[in-house]
Amino acid sequence: MILNNYTKILNSVKILSENVKLIVVTKNQDLNKINFIINKEHEHFGENRVQEAFLKWKNLISTNSKLKLHLIGKLQSNKAKDAFEIFDYIHTLDNEKLGQIFSKLESNSTKKIKYFIQVNVGNEPQKNGIAVDKVDQFTKYCINDLKLNIIGLMCIPPVDGNSNQYFKNLADLAKVNNLKELSMGMSNDYECAIKNGATFIRIGSKIFSEV
């Protein structure tokens, strides 16, 4: 079932675009299920929590250099050091303090992470992310002052039926800031995201669901 779901998603993505990377979201999934997809030589996987990712992926990553791990959940500053050790991509950079921590960690290491700035596209008070009108300023700060490798923007749009407009807005923001990558689109809206220029999509439930 998992491999069937995975193959269907891959095929539907390829029809829409050849340039989109599928991040298989593996939060709350055990390794027996994840290995089905690893054995298909899939490279990009996403986790929401640092501690869970550490327990699940540390040994796998040490023996398989092709695997790329993405943090797609909220990151507390006290977990940044552990995140830096295990993740290749951070999708949820959303405040100066976190950026400063990663800048310092990178200055003492040869490792360089690829970062997405999370944008609160719907200006929802309960959601994380940089406010839309602060994105330009924050992006410049991270690139010029902190010397971080900011590759793109990320969003989780409000559930109000206007995903198409939010994705379009994020794409416009990325273009203004000369950022090439867009992390947007999940199980229920990835097709819409791809049509608006997504380069990374994050899908878990549609792959691991038994339905």
Secondary structure, 3 states (H helix, E strand, C coil): CHHHHHHHHHHHHHHHCCCCEEEEECCCCCHHHHHHHHCCCCCEEEECCHHHHHHHHHHHHHHCCCCEEEECCCCCHHHHHHHHHHCCEEEEECCHHHHHHHHHHHHCCCCCCEEEEEEECCCCCCCCCEEHHHHHHHHHHHHHHCCCEEEEEECCCCCCCCHHHHHHHHHHHHHHCCCCEEECCCCCCHHHHHHCCCCEEEECHHHHCCC
